[in-house]
């Protein structure tokens, strides 16, 4: 009977150890679940951030292309204006030469 009681006490002691270990495992599981939830939240936030950055990138790319197109148009317009200025200078030079000739004729003839 004494041996039976000792064995029962030993079994009870082992049972308490197992229960304590089970409790620790349960706490670890809760912590792991919480960590997993936090990781999922961070992942969702990062996915949203990536989508926002991709959207901003597309907008920036479109603005860049629009700006390049405007620069090309402006450069073409500048070339046209420079050509026009050159033609006007030639006209002014021609008028100036004609005036010089006219004045020279007036001086020699009058």
Chimera marker file (.cmm) of the C-alpha trace (Angstrom):
<marker_set name="trace">
<marker id="1" x="0.000" y="0.000" z="0.000" r="1" g="1" b="0" radius="0.5"/>
<marker id="2" x="2.865" y="2.324" z="0.853" r="1" g="1" b="0" radius="0.5"/>
<marker id="3" x="4.411" y="1.661" z="-2.535" r="1" g="1" b="0" radius="0.5"/>
<marker id="4" x="1.068" y="2.322" z="-4.183" r="1" g="1" b="0" radius="0.5"/>
<marker id="5" x="0.802" y="5.649" z="-2.373" r="1" g="1" b="0" radius="0.5"/>
<marker id="6" x="4.368" y="6.563" z="-3.417" r="1" g="1" b="0" radius="0.5"/>
<marker id="7" x="3.587" y="5.639" z="-6.993" r="1" g="1" b="0" radius="0.5"/>
<marker id="8" x="0.399" y="7.699" z="-6.879" r="1" g="1" b="0" radius="0.5"/>
<marker id="9" x="2.322" y="10.671" z="-5.478" r="1" g="1" b="0" radius="0.5"/>
<marker id="10" x="4.994" y="10.249" z="-8.169" r="1" g="1" b="0" radius="0.5"/>
<marker id="11" x="2.305" y="10.063" z="-10.839" r="1" g="1" b="0" radius="0.5"/>
<marker id="12" x="0.607" y="13.123" z="-9.373" r="1" g="1" b="0" radius="0.5"/>
<marker id="13" x="3.953" y="14.979" z="-9.367" r="1" g="1" b="0" radius="0.5"/>
<marker id="14" x="4.557" y="13.984" z="-12.984" r="1" g="1" b="0" radius="0.5"/>
<marker id="15" x="1.017" y="15.067" z="-13.852" r="1" g="1" b="0" radius="0.5"/>
<marker id="16" x="1.644" y="18.491" z="-12.292" r="1" g="1" b="0" radius="0.5"/>
<marker id="17" x="4.869" y="18.843" z="-14.321" r="1" g="1" b="0" radius="0.5"/>
<marker id="18" x="3.037" y="17.898" z="-17.498" r="1" g="1" b="0" radius="0.5"/>
<marker id="19" x="0.236" y="20.355" z="-16.688" r="1" g="1" b="0" radius="0.5"/>
<marker id="20" x="2.807" y="23.128" z="-16.091" r="1" g="1" b="0" radius="0.5"/>
<marker id="21" x="4.530" y="22.326" z="-19.375" r="1" g="1" b="0" radius="0.5"/>
<marker id="22" x="1.158" y="22.279" z="-21.113" r="1" g="1" b="0" radius="0.5"/>
<marker id="23" x="0.380" y="25.670" z="-19.611" r="1" g="1" b="0" radius="0.5"/>
<marker id="24" x="3.708" y="27.035" z="-20.885" r="1" g="1" b="0" radius="0.5"/>
<marker id="25" x="3.030" y="25.597" z="-24.334" r="1" g="1" b="0" radius="0.5"/>
<marker id="26" x="-0.406" y="27.228" z="-24.293" r="1" g="1" b="0" radius="0.5"/>
<marker id="27" x="1.116" y="30.612" z="-23.405" r="1" g="1" b="0" radius="0.5"/>
<marker id="28" x="3.718" y="30.206" z="-26.152" r="1" g="1" b="0" radius="0.5"/>
<marker id="29" x="0.945" y="29.379" z="-28.617" r="1" g="1" b="0" radius="0.5"/>
<marker id="30" x="-0.936" y="32.541" z="-27.630" r="1" g="1" b="0" radius="0.5"/>
<marker id="31" x="2.226" y="34.609" z="-28.110" r="1" g="1" b="0" radius="0.5"/>
<marker id="32" x="2.861" y="32.998" z="-31.484" r="1" g="1" b="0" radius="0.5"/>
<marker id="33" x="-0.720" y="33.671" z="-32.583" r="1" g="1" b="0" radius="0.5"/>
<marker id="34" x="-0.394" y="37.302" z="-31.511" r="1" g="1" b="0" radius="0.5"/>
<marker id="35" x="2.910" y="37.587" z="-33.390" r="1" g="1" b="0" radius="0.5"/>
<marker id="36" x="1.309" y="36.047" z="-36.469" r="1" g="1" b="0" radius="0.5"/>
<marker id="37" x="-1.577" y="38.533" z="-36.287" r="1" g="1" b="0" radius="0.5"/>
<marker id="38" x="0.869" y="41.427" z="-35.965" r="1" g="1" b="0" radius="0.5"/>
<marker id="39" x="2.868" y="40.111" z="-38.905" r="1" g="1" b="0" radius="0.5"/>
<marker id="40" x="-0.289" y="39.904" z="-41.035" r="1" g="1" b="0" radius="0.5"/>
<marker id="41" x="-1.234" y="43.466" z="-40.117" r="1" g="1" b="0" radius="0.5"/>
<marker id="42" x="2.246" y="44.700" z="-41.057" r="1" g="1" b="0" radius="0.5"/>
<marker id="43" x="2.079" y="42.749" z="-44.304" r="1" g="1" b="0" radius="0.5"/>
<marker id="44" x="-1.268" y="44.341" z="-45.210" r="1" g="1" b="0" radius="0.5"/>
<marker id="45" x="0.053" y="47.819" z="-44.392" r="1" g="1" b="0" radius="0.5"/>
<marker id="46" x="3.143" y="47.201" z="-46.518" r="1" g="1" b="0" radius="0.5"/>
<marker id="47" x="1.031" y="45.911" z="-49.415" r="1" g="1" b="0" radius="0.5"/>
<marker id="48" x="-1.092" y="49.071" z="-49.234" r="1" g="1" b="0" radius="0.5"/>
<marker id="49" x="2.061" y="51.202" z="-49.149" r="1" g="1" b="0" radius="0.5"/>
<marker id="50" x="3.421" y="49.367" z="-52.203" r="1" g="1" b="0" radius="0.5"/>
<marker id="51" x="0.181" y="49.977" z="-54.104" r="1" g="1" b="0" radius="0.5"/>
<marker id="52" x="0.247" y="53.661" z="-53.178" r="1" g="1" b="0" radius="0.5"/>
<marker id="53" x="3.866" y="53.976" z="-54.310" r="1" g="1" b="0" radius="0.5"/>
<marker id="54" x="3.103" y="52.195" z="-57.586" r="1" g="1" b="0" radius="0.5"/>
<marker id="55" x="0.221" y="54.597" z="-58.187" r="1" g="1" b="0" radius="0.5"/>
<marker id="56" x="2.425" y="57.610" z="-57.427" r="1" g="1" b="0" radius="0.5"/>
<marker id="57" x="5.092" y="56.202" z="-59.750" r="1" g="1" b="0" radius="0.5"/>
<marker id="58" x="2.608" y="55.858" z="-62.614" r="1" g="1" b="0" radius="0.5"/>
<marker id="59" x="1.395" y="59.428" z="-62.071" r="1" g="1" b="0" radius="0.5"/>
<marker id="60" x="4.973" y="60.709" z="-61.971" r="1" g="1" b="0" radius="0.5"/>
<marker id="61" x="5.819" y="58.788" z="-65.124" r="1" g="1" b="0" radius="0.5"/>
<marker id="62" x="2.812" y="60.294" z="-66.934" r="1" g="1" b="0" radius="0.5"/>
<marker id="63" x="3.771" y="63.798" z="-65.777" r="1" g="1" b="0" radius="0.5"/>
<marker id="64" x="7.332" y="63.201" z="-66.973" r="1" g="1" b="0" radius="0.5"/>
<marker id="65" x="6.152" y="62.118" z="-70.422" r="1" g="1" b="0" radius="0.5"/>
<marker id="66" x="3.800" y="65.102" z="-70.628" r="1" g="1" b="0" radius="0.5"/>
<marker id="67" x="6.648" y="67.417" z="-69.620" r="1" g="1" b="0" radius="0.5"/>
<marker id="68" x="8.954" y="65.908" z="-72.236" r="1" g="1" b="0" radius="0.5"/>
<marker id="69" x="6.278" y="66.389" z="-74.881" r="1" g="1" b="0" radius="0.5"/>
<marker id="70" x="5.833" y="70.033" z="-73.854" r="1" g="1" b="0" radius="0.5"/>
<marker id="71" x="9.596" y="70.610" z="-73.943" r="1" g="1" b="0" radius="0.5"/>
<marker id="72" x="9.730" y="69.203" z="-77.470" r="1" g="1" b="0" radius="0.5"/>
<marker id="73" x="6.874" y="71.477" z="-78.562" r="1" g="1" b="0" radius="0.5"/>
<marker id="74" x="8.510" y="74.490" z="-76.910" r="1" g="1" b="0" radius="0.5"/>
<marker id="75" x="11.870" y="73.752" z="-78.547" r="1" g="1" b="0" radius="0.5"/>
<marker id="76" x="10.143" y="73.529" z="-81.910" r="1" g="1" b="0" radius="0.5"/>
<marker id="77" x="8.362" y="76.826" z="-81.235" r="1" g="1" b="0" radius="0.5"/>
<marker id="78" x="11.670" y="78.445" z="-80.227" r="1" g="1" b="0" radius="0.5"/>
<marker id="79" x="13.220" y="77.264" z="-83.499" r="1" g="1" b="0" radius="0.5"/>
<marker id="80" x="10.293" y="78.736" z="-85.442" r="1" g="1" b="0" radius="0.5"/>
<marker id="81" x="10.593" y="82.061" z="-83.603" r="1" g="1" b="0" radius="0.5"/>
<marker id="82" x="14.366" y="82.181" z="-84.163" r="1" g="1" b="0" radius="0.5"/>
<marker id="83" x="13.760" y="81.577" z="-87.884" r="1" g="1" b="0" radius="0.5"/>
<marker id="84" x="11.149" y="84.332" z="-87.913" r="1" g="1" b="0" radius="0.5"/>
<marker id="85" x="13.526" y="86.728" z="-86.123" r="1" g="1" b="0" radius="0.5"/>
<marker id="86" x="16.233" y="85.963" z="-88.682" r="1" g="1" b="0" radius="0.5"/>
<marker id="87" x="13.827" y="86.634" z="-91.579" r="1" g="1" b="0" radius="0.5"/>
<marker id="88" x="12.736" y="89.904" z="-89.950" r="1" g="1" b="0" radius="0.5"/>
<marker id="89" x="16.382" y="90.946" z="-89.514" r="1" g="1" b="0" radius="0.5"/>
<marker id="90" x="16.946" y="90.272" z="-93.209" r="1" g="1" b="0" radius="0.5"/>
<marker id="91" x="13.929" y="92.452" z="-94.070" r="1" g="1" b="0" radius="0.5"/>
<marker id="92" x="15.204" y="95.222" z="-91.793" r="1" g="1" b="0" radius="0.5"/>
<marker id="93" x="18.652" y="94.966" z="-93.390" r="1" g="1" b="0" radius="0.5"/>
<marker id="94" x="17.081" y="95.197" z="-96.844" r="1" g="1" b="0" radius="0.5"/>
<marker id="95" x="15.020" y="98.245" z="-95.805" r="1" g="1" b="0" radius="0.5"/>
<marker id="96" x="18.083" y="99.828" z="-94.239" r="1" g="1" b="0" radius="0.5"/>
<marker id="97" x="20.100" y="99.248" z="-97.410" r="1" g="1" b="0" radius="0.5"/>
<marker id="98" x="17.305" y="100.724" z="-99.532" r="1" g="1" b="0" radius="0.5"/>
<marker id="99" x="17.112" y="103.769" z="-97.241" r="1" g="1" b="0" radius="0.5"/>
<marker id="100" x="20.889" y="104.190" z="-97.480" r="1" g="1" b="0" radius="0.5"/>
<marker id="101" x="20.658" y="104.056" z="-101.256" r="1" g="1" b="0" radius="0.5"/>
<marker id="102" x="17.797" y="106.540" z="-101.247" r="1" g="1" b="0" radius="0.5"/>
<marker id="103" x="19.703" y="108.974" z="-99.003" r="1" g="1" b="0" radius="0.5"/>
<marker id="104" x="22.821" y="108.542" z="-101.109" r="1" g="1" b="0" radius="0.5"/>
<marker id="105" x="20.770" y="109.258" z="-104.262" r="1" g="1" b="0" radius="0.5"/>
<marker id="106" x="19.192" y="112.309" z="-102.604" r="1" g="1" b="0" radius="0.5"/>
<marker id="107" x="22.573" y="113.660" z="-101.572" r="1" g="1" b="0" radius="0.5"/>
<marker id="108" x="24.125" y="113.132" z="-104.979" r="1" g="1" b="0" radius="0.5"/>
<marker id="109" x="21.138" y="114.407" z="-106.967" r="1" g="1" b="0" radius="0.5"/>
<marker id="110" x="20.133" y="117.409" z="-104.827" r="1" g="1" b="0" radius="0.5"/>
<link id1="1" id2="2" r="1" g="1" b="0" radius="0.2"/>
<link id1="2" id2="3" r="1" g="1" b="0" radius="0.2"/>
<link id1="3" id2="4" r="1" g="1" b="0" radius="0.2"/>
<link id1="4" id2="5" r="1" g="1" b="0" radius="0.2"/>
<link id1="5" id2="6" r="1" g="1" b="0" radius="0.2"/>
<link id1="6" id2="7" r="1" g="1" b="0" radius="0.2"/>
<link id1="7" id2="8" r="1" g="1" b="0" radius="0.2"/>
<link id1="8" id2="9" r="1" g="1" b="0" radius="0.2"/>
<link id1="9" id2="10" r="1" g="1" b="0" radius="0.2"/>
<link id1="10" id2="11" r="1" g="1" b="0" radius="0.2"/>
<link id1="11" id2="12" r="1" g="1" b="0" radius="0.2"/>
<link id1="12" id2="13" r="1" g="1" b="0" radius="0.2"/>
<link id1="13" id2="14" r="1" g="1" b="0" radius="0.2"/>
<link id1="14" id2="15" r="1" g="1" b="0" radius="0.2"/>
<link id1="15" id2="16" r="1" g="1" b="0" radius="0.2"/>
<link id1="16" id2="17" r="1" g="1" b="0" radius="0.2"/>
<link id1="17" id2="18" r="1" g="1" b="0" radius="0.2"/>
<link id1="18" id2="19" r="1" g="1" b="0" radius="0.2"/>
<link id1="19" id2="20" r="1" g="1" b="0" radius="0.2"/>
<link id1="20" id2="21" r="1" g="1" b="0" radius="0.2"/>
<link id1="21" id2="22" r="1" g="1" b="0" radius="0.2"/>
<link id1="22" id2="23" r="1" g="1" b="0" radius="0.2"/>
<link id1="23" id2="24" r="1" g="1" b="0" radius="0.2"/>
<link id1="24" id2="25" r="1" g="1" b="0" radius="0.2"/>
<link id1="25" id2="26" r="1" g="1" b="0" radius="0.2"/>
<link id1="26" id2="27" r="1" g="1" b="0" radius="0.2"/>
<link id1="27" id2="28" r="1" g="1" b="0" radius="0.2"/>
<link id1="28" id2="29" r="1" g="1" b="0" radius="0.2"/>
<link id1="29" id2="30" r="1" g="1" b="0" radius="0.2"/>
<link id1="30" id2="31" r="1" g="1" b="0" radius="0.2"/>
<link id1="31" id2="32" r="1" g="1" b="0" radius="0.2"/>
<link id1="32" id2="33" r="1" g="1" b="0" radius="0.2"/>
<link id1="33" id2="34" r="1" g="1" b="0" radius="0.2"/>
<link id1="34" id2="35" r="1" g="1" b="0" radius="0.2"/>
<link id1="35" id2="36" r="1" g="1" b="0" radius="0.2"/>
<link id1="36" id2="37" r="1" g="1" b="0" radius="0.2"/>
<link id1="37" id2="38" r="1" g="1" b="0" radius="0.2"/>
<link id1="38" id2="39" r="1" g="1" b="0" radius="0.2"/>
<link id1="39" id2="40" r="1" g="1" b="0" radius="0.2"/>
<link id1="40" id2="41" r="1" g="1" b="0" radius="0.2"/>
<link id1="41" id2="42" r="1" g="1" b="0" radius="0.2"/>
<link id1="42" id2="43" r="1" g="1" b="0" radius="0.2"/>
<link id1="43" id2="44" r="1" g="1" b="0" radius="0.2"/>
<link id1="44" id2="45" r="1" g="1" b="0" radius="0.2"/>
<link id1="45" id2="46" r="1" g="1" b="0" radius="0.2"/>
<link id1="46" id2="47" r="1" g="1" b="0" radius="0.2"/>
<link id1="47" id2="48" r="1" g="1" b="0" radius="0.2"/>
<link id1="48" id2="49" r="1" g="1" b="0" radius="0.2"/>
<link id1="49" id2="50" r="1" g="1" b="0" radius="0.2"/>
<link id1="50" id2="51" r="1" g="1" b="0" radius="0.2"/>
<link id1="51" id2="52" r="1" g="1" b="0" radius="0.2"/>
<link id1="52" id2="53" r="1" g="1" b="0" radius="0.2"/>
<link id1="53" id2="54" r="1" g="1" b="0" radius="0.2"/>
<link id1="54" id2="55" r="1" g="1" b="0" radius="0.2"/>
<link id1="55" id2="56" r="1" g="1" b="0" radius="0.2"/>
<link id1="56" id2="57" r="1" g="1" b="0" radius="0.2"/>
<link id1="57" id2="58" r="1" g="1" b="0" radius="0.2"/>
<link id1="58" id2="59" r="1" g="1" b="0" radius="0.2"/>
<link id1="59" id2="60" r="1" g="1" b="0" radius="0.2"/>
<link id1="60" id2="61" r="1" g="1" b="0" radius="0.2"/>
<link id1="61" id2="62" r="1" g="1" b="0" radius="0.2"/>
<link id1="62" id2="63" r="1" g="1" b="0" radius="0.2"/>
<link id1="63" id2="64" r="1" g="1" b="0" radius="0.2"/>
<link id1="64" id2="65" r="1" g="1" b="0" radius="0.2"/>
<link id1="65" id2="66" r="1" g="1" b="0" radius="0.2"/>
<link id1="66" id2="67" r="1" g="1" b="0" radius="0.2"/>
<link id1="67" id2="68" r="1" g="1" b="0" radius="0.2"/>
<link id1="68" id2="69" r="1" g="1" b="0" radius="0.2"/>
<link id1="69" id2="70" r="1" g="1" b="0" radius="0.2"/>
<link id1="70" id2="71" r="1" g="1" b="0" radius="0.2"/>
<link id1="71" id2="72" r="1" g="1" b="0" radius="0.2"/>
<link id1="72" id2="73" r="1" g="1" b="0" radius="0.2"/>
<link id1="73" id2="74" r="1" g="1" b="0" radius="0.2"/>
<link id1="74" id2="75" r="1" g="1" b="0" radius="0.2"/>
<link id1="75" id2="76" r="1" g="1" b="0" radius="0.2"/>
<link id1="76" id2="77" r="1" g="1" b="0" radius="0.2"/>
<link id1="77" id2="78" r="1" g="1" b="0" radius="0.2"/>
<link id1="78" id2="79" r="1" g="1" b="0" radius="0.2"/>
<link id1="79" id2="80" r="1" g="1" b="0" radius="0.2"/>
<link id1="80" id2="81" r="1" g="1" b="0" radius="0.2"/>
<link id1="81" id2="82" r="1" g="1" b="0" radius="0.2"/>
<link id1="82" id2="83" r="1" g="1" b="0" radius="0.2"/>
<link id1="83" id2="84" r="1" g="1" b="0" radius="0.2"/>
<link id1="84" id2="85" r="1" g="1" b="0" radius="0.2"/>
<link id1="85" id2="86" r="1" g="1" b="0" radius="0.2"/>
<link id1="86" id2="87" r="1" g="1" b="0" radius="0.2"/>
<link id1="87" id2="88" r="1" g="1" b="0" radius="0.2"/>
<link id1="88" id2="89" r="1" g="1" b="0" radius="0.2"/>
<link id1="89" id2="90" r="1" g="1" b="0" radius="0.2"/>
<link id1="90" id2="91" r="1" g="1" b="0" radius="0.2"/>
<link id1="91" id2="92" r="1" g="1" b="0" radius="0.2"/>
<link id1="92" id2="93" r="1" g="1" b="0" radius="0.2"/>
<link id1="93" id2="94" r="1" g="1" b="0" radius="0.2"/>
<link id1="94" id2="95" r="1" g="1" b="0" radius="0.2"/>
<link id1="95" id2="96" r="1" g="1" b="0" radius="0.2"/>
<link id1="96" id2="97" r="1" g="1" b="0" radius="0.2"/>
<link id1="97" id2="98" r="1" g="1" b="0" radius="0.2"/>
<link id1="98" id2="99" r="1" g="1" b="0" radius="0.2"/>
<link id1="99" id2="100" r="1" g="1" b="0" radius="0.2"/>
<link id1="100" id2="101" r="1" g="1" b="0" radius="0.2"/>
<link id1="101" id2="102" r="1" g="1" b="0" radius="0.2"/>
<link id1="102" id2="103" r="1" g="1" b="0" radius="0.2"/>
<link id1="103" id2="104" r="1" g="1" b="0" radius="0.2"/>
<link id1="104" id2="105" r="1" g="1" b="0" radius="0.2"/>
<link id1="105" id2="106" r="1" g="1" b="0" radius="0.2"/>
<link id1="106" id2="107" r="1" g="1" b="0" radius="0.2"/>
<link id1="107" id2="108" r="1" g="1" b="0" radius="0.2"/>
<link id1="108" id2="109" r="1" g="1" b="0" radius="0.2"/>
<link id1="109" id2="110" r="1" g="1" b="0" radius="0.2"/>
</marker_set>
